[in-house]
Amino acid sequence: PLEIKMDEMAQSEAGQKMKIGLYFALWWTLNVVFNIYNKKVLNAFPFPWLTSTLSLAAGSLIMLVSWATRMVEAPKTDAEFWKALFPVALAHTIGHVAATISMSKVAVSFTHIIKSGEPAFSVFVSKFFLGETFPLGVYLSLLPIIGGCALSAFTELNFNMTGFMGAMVSNLAFVFRNIFSKKGMKGKSVSGMNYYACLSMLSLLILTPFTIAMEGPQMWEAGWQTALTQIGPNFIWWVVAQSVFYHLYNQVSYMSLDQISPLTFSVGNTMKRISVIVASIIIFRTPIQPVNALGAAIAILGTFIYSQMDAADPVPVEIGACGTVGSL
Ligand code: 3PG
């Protein structure tokens, strides 16, 4: 009987690994598709506030329909839940719109190289805002992360300050989102999928007035006509694809968080950036110098070293939310 039990355990462990592998493959694929269509849309229609809003609107609509048709059971939420979700949604909104503004100004690969520096922001925020301390190895691993990102930024052929700052603001905002969402999800029975659905809806409410103030229907009208003339009716499908795939990749990433530790998640997130960087350089034929690529490789290697150092941290890791890094 002991042998049978061990056999069952090994089988369920293999099954679990396969499930996680599937989530990761799906998450990266959906993310690559989102990034490609998002950039194609931004190239023809440079309105990042509107496209960010449409991504959240698509997700909200998909989930409202899923709840109404009972394809997904709607979560039971109370005022406390929405109150705790507010800072998460605010940080998610800022991080999302800042990344989209960045990608409207620079190559997708450049935005993601800078975004691979997120662990460094995580450590700084945890140290200076939460008073957490880390083992020396963690601090040392920040050197290649920061150095690699800096090398890549300085040697970027199409450097643009707004593009750079957008990615930096996104890093900072997402670190706060992760800290707040960990607090918000603690002890709640809402699934990863429904948590992300509520997050999309609240973010949509927060973002819409700012989008109208920053861009507005008059600008969209003229831009839309130009894009339609240049691209043809297919342009509408590009917008639909960027919006729907944004929701899907985020939904899968939150679903995978139900299954894995924040540390595994952060390693997965970095590997996701490698696939996006490589795919976008090939598809958009982004000119890239060897020293620029070296910077990206050093930064990404630094993130792996960081995760290894953080894994050695005796502080237990808990399941957090999207992008939660290490023992945050
Ligand atoms: C966005 O638009 O929110 C960013 O592309 C998100 O980036 P990330 O999910 O890869 O951190």
Residues whose N, C-alpha, C, O or C-beta is under 5 A from the ligand:
A	BS01	3PG	G95 H96 A99 T100
